[in-house]
Amino acid sequence: MCLLGPQRLFKKDKGIIGEFTCREEHVSLQFQGVPNIIIDYDSRSKLPIALGKNKEVSAHQINLCVTDDDNQNPTPSQKTLLQWHYRFGHKHCLQTMFRSEPFTSHKFLPTSRCELP
């Protein structure tokens, strides 16, 4: 499951203009020239959850990454931590590792102390 911030969907400079509206019973995405997309809240998490699918592509396709520069949710340090977490096969003791050689450079210092994403 991927988290997708609404701000990631719209890019005014590229002509992708729309609106994300939260209501008590659901959220809606509105893009110019496209019918509204209504997304109901999940009964367990109380979050709007929807299945994203590109009907024009038959093979699975990944278009977004949590560590992408455009994602404003994690901090730069959290993104670095996640990148190394993935690189080391989902290892969980990376922050401890980043406090010892050869990772004691300024690049890893904030990552060694950031809040876990």
Secondary structure, DSSP 4 states (H G I P E B T S, - for coil): -----GGGT-BGGGTB-EEEEE-SSEEEEEETTS--EEEEBPTTT-SB------TT--S------TTSTT--SS-HHHHHHHHHHHHTTS-S-HHHHTTSTTS-STTTHHHHHSPP-
